[in-house]
């Protein structure tokens, strides 16, 4: 079996692609990945798609979605120090190859296998290894400095150790559902001070007279989606520059992913003044986007955290990933959780230097996680 390469998912049948990987994981669905292409979310920001495909008798068995990058924008695994080290040595770090979900630092499958056609572990490992070697060969043939696999499962990284893939870890803050009957049952597991603070925050957000509701994406009108995007883009206008997701992309997701897209709308006398965007699988809720007209007391916590916890409890989802970074999440029940990335470095000397750096960084991350856990909001025992 040979590995084919294409530069757009328009060349791959949607139903065939959607048989790959974890079929309920929203971020590797054809509608999501091709939507990024189709609605102009990639090229303007330096993401150039390369898809590696393995077929047998015309059937698609496995795939790996990658992007050639000329910057590190939107990855959320920070390698700026590596860029500077290359520059000081007179070498070019860009372009590089990245296997990731653009702008979406969410752990999930990166090597996508059709498990209805390939079920035994040995064959799955063989296909994964073949895709791995194809990506490395692509880097070598096109003089790319490196290949980076962002937010895979740790077990996948361990299976690729023989390919000189260097593991790296970081910390996010995730919430786990321990079978809570309702939000009060969750609060009962927290220490008294944290429990009172959350109740106070929720009360203040709800006392302002706003209508705060969670909706499925398919229930929103075109005007609603326009409002959601306008609020999301306004955050970038004030802080970051240019919004990466387009209005058309939001509307597209609401139509095609339907119940996997969730939106909290905050209305003041019918007008949308704040919003948060979520995605879901059969087991996880993922918080991704926030937007608001201006600061409103505790509304961010209500929309981005507490509404999500409520939804997980009501719908029996096991985990809630509210997004990257943010130590303020700890006091609200989100515990420090390791996330992973893997890095293949073409230049041998830099590979050794980066490996040493990652060993030191790992010790720092371990210490940081332990220190955070000492401030867990949960009652002991």
BAVOZA-211395 format. One record per residue (C-alpha): residue in three letters; y, z, x. Coordinates in nm, 3 decimals. Layout:
# BAVOZA-211395
{rec 'ALA',{Y,Z,X}}
...
END
This chain:
# BAVOZA-211395
{rec 'UNK',{0.000,0.000,0.000}}
{rec 'UNK',{0.338,-0.101,0.134}}
{rec 'UNK',{0.674,0.059,0.071}}
{rec 'UNK',{0.931,-0.165,-0.096}}
{rec 'UNK',{1.304,-0.101,-0.084}}
{rec 'UNK',{1.568,-0.176,-0.345}}
{rec 'UNK',{1.934,-0.084,-0.372}}
{rec 'UNK',{1.965,-0.032,-0.747}}
{rec 'UNK',{1.754,0.119,-1.021}}
{rec 'UNK',{1.847,-0.182,-1.231}}
{rec 'UNK',{1.554,-0.344,-1.045}}
{rec 'UNK',{1.308,-0.078,-1.170}}
{rec 'UNK',{1.178,-0.052,-1.524}}
{rec 'UNK',{1.310,0.266,-1.686}}
{rec 'UNK',{0.989,0.369,-1.860}}
{rec 'UNK',{0.790,0.312,-1.541}}
{rec 'UNK',{1.034,0.518,-1.333}}
{rec 'UNK',{1.034,0.804,-1.584}}
{rec 'UNK',{0.659,0.853,-1.537}}
{rec 'UNK',{0.734,0.976,-1.184}}
{rec 'UNK',{0.779,1.337,-1.079}}
{rec 'UNK',{0.839,1.624,-1.317}}
{rec 'UNK',{0.915,1.427,-1.630}}
{rec 'UNK',{1.122,1.709,-1.787}}
{rec 'UNK',{1.347,1.753,-1.480}}
{rec 'UNK',{1.666,1.577,-1.592}}
{rec 'UNK',{1.822,1.487,-1.259}}
{rec 'UNK',{1.559,1.236,-1.144}}
{rec 'UNK',{1.540,1.054,-1.477}}
{rec 'UNK',{1.634,0.687,-1.470}}
{rec 'UNK',{1.915,0.753,-1.718}}
{rec 'UNK',{2.076,1.007,-1.484}}
{rec 'UNK',{2.034,0.828,-1.150}}
{rec 'UNK',{2.107,0.478,-1.276}}
{rec 'UNK',{2.392,0.618,-1.486}}
{rec 'UNK',{2.557,0.732,-1.162}}
{rec 'UNK',{2.537,0.374,-1.038}}
{rec 'UNK',{2.630,0.202,-1.360}}
{rec 'UNK',{2.933,0.418,-1.439}}
{rec 'UNK',{3.093,0.413,-1.095}}
{rec 'UNK',{3.018,0.766,-0.971}}
{rec 'UNK',{2.867,0.670,-0.632}}
{rec 'UNK',{3.025,0.391,-0.428}}
{rec 'UNK',{3.386,0.520,-0.446}}
{rec 'UNK',{3.272,0.845,-0.282}}
{rec 'UNK',{3.044,0.706,-0.010}}
{rec 'UNK',{2.701,0.717,-0.179}}
{rec 'UNK',{2.509,0.390,-0.125}}
{rec 'UNK',{2.167,0.389,-0.298}}
{rec 'UNK',{1.839,0.306,-0.123}}
{rec 'UNK',{1.517,0.352,-0.322}}
{rec 'UNK',{1.176,0.355,-0.153}}
{rec 'UNK',{0.896,0.244,-0.387}}
{rec 'UNK',{0.517,0.242,-0.351}}
{rec 'UNK',{0.319,0.019,-0.588}}
{rec 'UNK',{-0.048,-0.057,-0.632}}
{rec 'UNK',{-0.148,-0.360,-0.840}}
{rec 'UNK',{0.213,-0.379,-0.967}}
{rec 'UNK',{0.201,-0.016,-1.091}}
{rec 'UNK',{0.465,0.218,-0.954}}
{rec 'UNK',{0.288,0.515,-0.792}}
{rec 'UNK',{0.564,0.692,-0.601}}
{rec 'UNK',{0.932,0.675,-0.513}}
{rec 'UNK',{1.200,0.842,-0.307}}
{rec 'UNK',{1.567,0.816,-0.408}}
{rec 'UNK',{1.799,0.809,-0.107}}
{rec 'UNK',{2.157,0.729,-0.023}}
{rec 'UNK',{2.322,0.601,0.292}}
{rec 'UNK',{2.622,0.826,0.350}}
{rec 'UNK',{2.936,0.769,0.552}}
{rec 'UNK',{3.057,1.124,0.484}}
{rec 'UNK',{2.913,1.457,0.363}}
{rec 'UNK',{3.102,1.471,0.037}}
{rec 'UNK',{2.921,1.606,-0.267}}
{rec 'UNK',{2.610,1.730,-0.084}}
{rec 'UNK',{2.672,2.109,-0.083}}
{rec 'UNK',{2.463,2.149,0.233}}
{rec 'UNK',{2.727,2.172,0.499}}
{rec 'UNK',{2.679,1.988,0.829}}
{rec 'UNK',{3.042,1.958,0.945}}
{rec 'UNK',{2.969,2.148,1.266}}
{rec 'UNK',{2.699,1.894,1.347}}
{rec 'UNK',{2.947,1.610,1.290}}
{rec 'UNK',{3.192,1.771,1.533}}
{rec 'UNK',{2.921,1.826,1.794}}
{rec 'UNK',{2.821,1.459,1.776}}
{rec 'UNK',{3.185,1.355,1.806}}
{rec 'UNK',{3.240,1.574,2.114}}
{rec 'UNK',{2.936,1.412,2.273}}
{rec 'UNK',{3.064,1.061,2.207}}
{rec 'UNK',{2.796,0.989,1.945}}
{rec 'UNK',{2.826,0.878,1.582}}
{rec 'UNK',{2.683,1.108,1.316}}
{rec 'UNK',{2.759,0.867,1.033}}
{rec 'UNK',{2.603,0.677,0.873}}
{rec 'UNK',{2.312,0.901,0.779}}
{rec 'UNK',{2.042,0.894,0.509}}
{rec 'UNK',{2.027,1.160,0.237}}
{rec 'UNK',{1.760,1.232,-0.026}}
{rec 'UNK',{1.951,1.427,-0.290}}
{rec 'UNK',{2.094,1.430,-0.640}}
{rec 'UNK',{2.461,1.340,-0.588}}
{rec 'UNK',{2.700,1.630,-0.652}}
{rec 'UNK',{2.409,1.835,-0.789}}
{rec 'UNK',{2.282,2.117,-0.564}}
{rec 'UNK',{1.975,2.188,-0.777}}
{rec 'UNK',{1.624,2.250,-0.645}}
{rec 'UNK',{1.366,2.004,-0.775}}
{rec 'UNK',{1.128,1.717,-0.688}}
{rec 'UNK',{1.246,1.466,-0.431}}
{rec 'UNK',{0.919,1.282,-0.364}}
{rec 'UNK',{0.839,1.141,-0.707}}
{rec 'UNK',{0.470,1.078,-0.780}}
{rec 'UNK',{0.310,0.940,-1.096}}
{rec 'UNK',{0.060,1.221,-1.142}}
{rec 'UNK',{-0.109,1.051,-1.436}}
{rec 'UNK',{-0.224,0.784,-1.189}}
{rec 'UNK',{-0.249,1.002,-0.876}}
{rec 'UNK',{-0.384,1.346,-0.955}}
{rec 'UNK',{-0.578,1.469,-0.652}}
{rec 'UNK',{-0.382,1.664,-0.393}}
{rec 'UNK',{-0.501,1.455,-0.097}}
{rec 'UNK',{-0.368,1.131,-0.248}}
{rec 'UNK',{-0.038,1.297,-0.343}}
{rec 'UNK',{0.004,1.423,0.013}}
{rec 'UNK',{-0.076,1.079,0.149}}
{rec 'UNK',{0.189,0.912,-0.070}}
{rec 'UNK',{0.447,1.175,0.020}}
{rec 'UNK',{0.376,1.125,0.389}}
{rec 'UNK',{0.404,0.748,0.352}}
{rec 'UNK',{0.746,0.782,0.185}}
{rec 'UNK',{0.853,1.024,0.456}}
{rec 'UNK',{0.753,0.782,0.732}}
{rec 'UNK',{0.926,0.496,0.550}}
{rec 'UNK',{1.252,0.691,0.538}}
{rec 'UNK',{1.229,0.781,0.907}}
{rec 'UNK',{1.146,0.420,0.994}}
{rec 'UNK',{1.446,0.304,0.790}}
{rec 'UNK',{1.672,0.536,0.990}}
{rec 'UNK',{1.534,0.407,1.318}}
{rec 'UNK',{1.563,0.041,1.214}}
{rec 'UNK',{1.920,0.079,1.092}}
{rec 'UNK',{2.046,0.314,1.365}}
{rec 'UNK',{2.110,0.603,1.127}}
{rec 'UNK',{2.160,0.936,1.300}}
{rec 'UNK',{1.950,1.148,1.065}}
{rec 'UNK',{1.774,1.195,0.733}}
{rec 'UNK',{1.841,1.496,0.512}}
{rec 'UNK',{1.629,1.613,0.216}}
{rec 'UNK',{1.849,1.840,0.006}}
{rec 'UNK',{1.720,2.109,-0.232}}
{rec 'UNK',{1.346,2.032,-0.231}}
{rec 'UNK',{1.083,2.295,-0.301}}
{rec 'UNK',{0.991,2.497,0.008}}
{rec 'UNK',{0.623,2.399,-0.028}}
{rec 'UNK',{0.721,2.033,0.016}}
{rec 'UNK',{0.913,2.106,0.335}}
{rec 'UNK',{0.615,2.295,0.477}}
{rec 'UNK',{0.393,1.994,0.411}}
{rec 'UNK',{0.625,1.777,0.625}}
{rec 'UNK',{0.640,1.997,0.935}}
{rec 'UNK',{0.434,1.743,1.132}}
{rec 'UNK',{0.714,1.487,1.085}}
{rec 'UNK',{0.975,1.690,1.280}}
{rec 'UNK',{1.160,1.783,0.961}}
{rec 'UNK',{1.365,2.094,1.038}}
{rec 'UNK',{1.387,2.346,0.749}}
{rec 'UNK',{1.717,2.506,0.660}}
{rec 'UNK',{1.794,2.770,0.397}}
{rec 'UNK',{2.098,2.896,0.212}}
{rec 'UNK',{2.172,3.131,-0.078}}
{rec 'UNK',{2.246,3.062,-0.442}}
{rec 'UNK',{2.260,3.312,-0.730}}
{rec 'UNK',{2.000,3.263,-1.006}}
{rec 'UNK',{1.906,3.458,-1.319}}
{rec 'UNK',{1.547,3.518,-1.424}}
{rec 'UNK',{1.436,3.579,-1.782}}
{rec 'UNK',{1.187,3.867,-1.797}}
{rec 'UNK',{1.096,3.800,-2.158}}
{rec 'UNK',{1.411,3.960,-2.298}}
{rec 'UNK',{1.420,3.984,-2.676}}
{rec 'UNK',{1.799,3.945,-2.685}}
{rec 'UNK',{2.111,3.983,-2.469}}
{rec 'UNK',{2.122,4.359,-2.525}}
{rec 'UNK',{1.768,4.388,-2.390}}
{rec 'UNK',{1.887,4.214,-2.072}}
{rec 'UNK',{2.188,4.445,-2.051}}
{rec 'UNK',{1.958,4.746,-2.080}}
{rec 'UNK',{1.806,4.659,-1.741}}
{rec 'UNK',{2.146,4.686,-1.567}}
{rec 'UNK',{2.310,4.997,-1.432}}
{rec 'UNK',{2.566,5.158,-1.660}}
{rec 'UNK',{2.880,5.034,-1.485}}
{rec 'UNK',{2.770,4.670,-1.477}}
{rec 'UNK',{2.647,4.686,-1.835}}
{rec 'UNK',{2.981,4.820,-1.959}}
{rec 'UNK',{3.174,4.561,-1.759}}
{rec 'UNK',{2.981,4.269,-1.907}}
{rec 'UNK',{3.027,4.402,-2.260}}
{rec 'UNK',{3.398,4.438,-2.193}}
{rec 'UNK',{3.424,4.082,-2.059}}
{rec 'UNK',{3.237,3.933,-2.355}}
{rec 'UNK',{3.444,4.130,-2.603}}
{rec 'UNK',{3.775,4.021,-2.451}}
{rec 'UNK',{3.666,3.656,-2.445}}
{rec 'UNK',{3.558,3.672,-2.807}}
{rec 'UNK',{3.861,3.869,-2.934}}
{rec 'UNK',{4.102,3.587,-2.854}}
{rec 'UNK',{4.014,3.407,-3.174}}
{rec 'UNK',{3.851,3.103,-3.017}}
{rec 'UNK',{3.550,2.922,-3.162}}
{rec 'UNK',{3.290,2.930,-2.879}}
{rec 'UNK',{2.967,2.739,-2.945}}
{rec 'UNK',{2.683,2.571,-2.758}}
{rec 'UNK',{2.604,2.213,-2.869}}
{rec 'UNK',{2.347,1.952,-2.773}}
{rec 'UNK',{2.503,1.654,-2.602}}
{rec 'UNK',{2.395,1.412,-2.873}}
{rec 'UNK',{2.598,1.611,-3.130}}
{rec 'UNK',{2.930,1.545,-2.957}}
{rec 'UNK',{3.155,1.265,-3.077}}
{rec 'UNK',{3.324,1.019,-2.843}}
{rec 'UNK',{3.646,1.214,-2.891}}
{rec 'UNK',{3.465,1.538,-2.796}}
{rec 'UNK',{3.331,1.382,-2.477}}
{rec 'UNK',{3.679,1.253,-2.394}}
{rec 'UNK',{3.806,1.609,-2.426}}
{rec 'UNK',{3.524,1.746,-2.213}}
{rec 'UNK',{3.592,1.496,-1.937}}
{rec 'UNK',{3.966,1.551,-1.948}}
{rec 'UNK',{3.921,1.925,-1.897}}
{rec 'UNK',{3.663,1.871,-1.620}}
{rec 'UNK',{3.890,1.621,-1.442}}
{rec 'UNK',{4.188,1.856,-1.470}}
{rec 'UNK',{4.009,2.107,-1.245}}
{rec 'UNK',{3.986,1.839,-0.975}}
{rec 'UNK',{4.348,1.740,-1.028}}
{rec 'UNK',{4.453,2.099,-0.962}}
{rec 'UNK',{4.214,2.182,-0.678}}
{rec 'UNK',{3.985,1.920,-0.530}}
{rec 'UNK',{4.132,1.572,-0.565}}
{rec 'UNK',{3.934,1.320,-0.767}}
{rec 'UNK',{3.669,1.387,-1.031}}
{rec 'UNK',{3.337,1.230,-0.931}}
{rec 'UNK',{3.178,1.194,-1.276}}
{rec 'UNK',{3.341,0.940,-1.505}}
{rec 'UNK',{3.406,0.972,-1.878}}
{rec 'UNK',{3.159,0.691,-1.944}}
{rec 'UNK',{2.889,0.877,-1.748}}
{rec 'UNK',{2.933,1.188,-1.964}}
{rec 'UNK',{2.914,0.985,-2.284}}
{rec 'UNK',{2.607,0.801,-2.154}}
{rec 'UNK',{2.423,1.127,-2.076}}
{rec 'UNK',{2.497,1.266,-2.420}}
{rec 'UNK',{2.341,0.960,-2.581}}
{rec 'UNK',{2.031,0.918,-2.366}}
{rec 'UNK',{1.935,1.268,-2.245}}
{rec 'UNK',{2.018,1.421,-2.584}}
{rec 'UNK',{1.872,1.775,-2.604}}
{rec 'UNK',{1.858,1.801,-2.222}}
{rec 'UNK',{2.239,1.798,-2.212}}
{rec 'UNK',{2.415,2.106,-2.351}}
{rec 'UNK',{2.786,2.166,-2.386}}
{rec 'UNK',{2.977,2.483,-2.464}}
{rec 'UNK',{3.297,2.391,-2.648}}
{rec 'UNK',{3.582,2.637,-2.688}}
{rec 'UNK',{3.818,2.539,-2.968}}
{rec 'UNK',{4.156,2.685,-3.052}}
{rec 'UNK',{4.241,2.584,-3.409}}
{rec 'UNK',{4.012,2.282,-3.372}}
{rec 'UNK',{4.144,2.167,-3.034}}
{rec 'UNK',{3.905,2.183,-2.733}}
{rec 'UNK',{4.067,2.403,-2.467}}
{rec 'UNK',{3.767,2.482,-2.242}}
{rec 'UNK',{3.415,2.356,-2.183}}
{rec 'UNK',{3.105,2.403,-1.971}}
{rec 'UNK',{2.826,2.149,-1.922}}
{rec 'UNK',{2.458,2.237,-1.878}}
{rec 'UNK',{2.128,2.054,-1.833}}
{rec 'UNK',{1.784,2.188,-1.915}}
{rec 'UNK',{1.418,2.129,-1.838}}
{rec 'UNK',{1.124,2.293,-2.011}}
{rec 'UNK',{1.168,2.601,-1.792}}
{rec 'UNK',{1.517,2.598,-1.640}}
{rec 'UNK',{1.879,2.588,-1.745}}
{rec 'UNK',{2.127,2.436,-1.499}}
{rec 'UNK',{2.500,2.502,-1.521}}
{rec 'UNK',{2.698,2.219,-1.365}}
{rec 'UNK',{3.054,2.161,-1.489}}
{rec 'UNK',{3.347,2.375,-1.605}}
{rec 'UNK',{3.687,2.271,-1.733}}
{rec 'UNK',{3.982,2.444,-1.901}}
{rec 'UNK',{4.347,2.394,-1.985}}
{rec 'UNK',{4.458,2.708,-1.804}}
{rec 'UNK',{4.348,3.061,-1.722}}
{rec 'UNK',{4.220,3.259,-2.019}}
{rec 'UNK',{4.092,3.614,-1.964}}
{rec 'UNK',{3.713,3.616,-1.895}}
{rec 'UNK',{3.656,3.281,-2.070}}
{rec 'UNK',{3.495,3.130,-1.759}}
{rec 'UNK',{3.233,3.408,-1.745}}
{rec 'UNK',{3.158,3.369,-2.115}}
{rec 'UNK',{3.120,2.989,-2.105}}
{rec 'UNK',{2.943,2.947,-1.773}}
{rec 'UNK',{2.722,3.258,-1.754}}
{rec 'UNK',{2.681,3.459,-2.073}}
{rec 'UNK',{2.641,3.163,-2.308}}
{rec 'UNK',{2.376,3.030,-2.069}}
{rec 'UNK',{2.188,3.361,-2.059}}
{rec 'UNK',{2.199,3.374,-2.439}}
{rec 'UNK',{2.055,3.023,-2.455}}
{rec 'UNK',{1.773,3.101,-2.211}}
{rec 'UNK',{1.672,3.411,-2.407}}
{rec 'UNK',{1.682,3.233,-2.741}}
{rec 'UNK',{1.489,2.929,-2.612}}
{rec 'UNK',{1.252,3.118,-2.379}}
{rec 'UNK',{1.360,2.943,-2.059}}
{rec 'UNK',{1.250,3.128,-1.748}}
{rec 'UNK',{1.537,3.066,-1.506}}
{rec 'UNK',{1.908,2.993,-1.509}}
{rec 'UNK',{2.075,2.826,-1.210}}
{rec 'UNK',{2.452,2.840,-1.279}}
{rec 'UNK',{2.561,2.637,-0.974}}
{rec 'UNK',{2.626,2.679,-0.604}}
{rec 'UNK',{2.783,2.977,-0.431}}
{rec 'UNK',{2.974,3.264,-0.593}}
{rec 'UNK',{2.907,3.628,-0.500}}
{rec 'UNK',{3.083,3.730,-0.824}}
{rec 'UNK',{2.766,3.618,-1.006}}
{rec 'UNK',{2.568,3.906,-0.853}}
{rec 'UNK',{2.730,4.175,-1.068}}
{rec 'UNK',{2.652,3.965,-1.376}}
{rec 'UNK',{2.276,3.961,-1.321}}
{rec 'UNK',{2.230,3.661,-1.090}}
{rec 'UNK',{2.033,3.758,-0.780}}
{rec 'UNK',{2.052,3.594,-0.433}}
{rec 'UNK',{1.788,3.322,-0.414}}
{rec 'UNK',{1.703,3.104,-0.117}}
{rec 'UNK',{1.745,2.728,-0.145}}
{rec 'UNK',{1.616,2.480,0.109}}
{rec 'UNK',{1.688,2.155,0.285}}
{rec 'UNK',{1.505,1.952,0.550}}
{rec 'UNK',{1.659,1.758,0.838}}
{rec 'UNK',{1.518,1.484,1.059}}
{rec 'UNK',{1.741,1.423,1.363}}
{rec 'UNK',{1.692,1.100,1.557}}
{rec 'UNK',{1.852,1.209,1.886}}
{rec 'UNK',{1.599,1.433,2.070}}
{rec 'UNK',{1.851,1.661,2.244}}
{rec 'UNK',{2.045,1.720,1.924}}
{rec 'UNK',{1.720,1.780,1.738}}
{rec 'UNK',{1.641,2.066,1.978}}
{rec 'UNK',{1.995,2.208,1.960}}
{rec 'UNK',{1.999,2.197,1.580}}
{rec 'UNK',{1.655,2.358,1.567}}
{rec 'UNK',{1.786,2.651,1.774}}
{rec 'UNK',{2.095,2.676,1.553}}
{rec 'UNK',{1.881,2.682,1.237}}
{rec 'UNK',{1.665,2.965,1.374}}
{rec 'UNK',{1.978,3.174,1.433}}
{rec 'UNK',{2.120,3.078,1.095}}
{rec 'UNK',{1.795,3.176,0.922}}
{rec 'UNK',{1.821,3.529,1.062}}
{rec 'UNK',{2.178,3.551,0.933}}
{rec 'UNK',{2.072,3.428,0.587}}
{rec 'UNK',{1.786,3.681,0.575}}
{rec 'UNK',{2.027,3.963,0.660}}
{rec 'UNK',{2.283,3.837,0.410}}
{rec 'UNK',{2.025,3.824,0.131}}
{rec 'UNK',{1.907,4.178,0.211}}
{rec 'UNK',{2.265,4.308,0.208}}
{rec 'UNK',{2.332,4.144,-0.126}}
{rec 'UNK',{2.018,4.292,-0.277}}
{rec 'UNK',{2.147,4.638,-0.188}}
{rec 'UNK',{2.420,4.570,-0.445}}
{rec 'UNK',{2.184,4.453,-0.718}}
{rec 'UNK',{2.324,4.530,-1.064}}
{rec 'UNK',{1.979,4.619,-1.197}}
{rec 'UNK',{1.863,4.975,-1.245}}
{rec 'UNK',{1.622,5.093,-0.978}}
{rec 'UNK',{1.260,5.074,-1.082}}
END
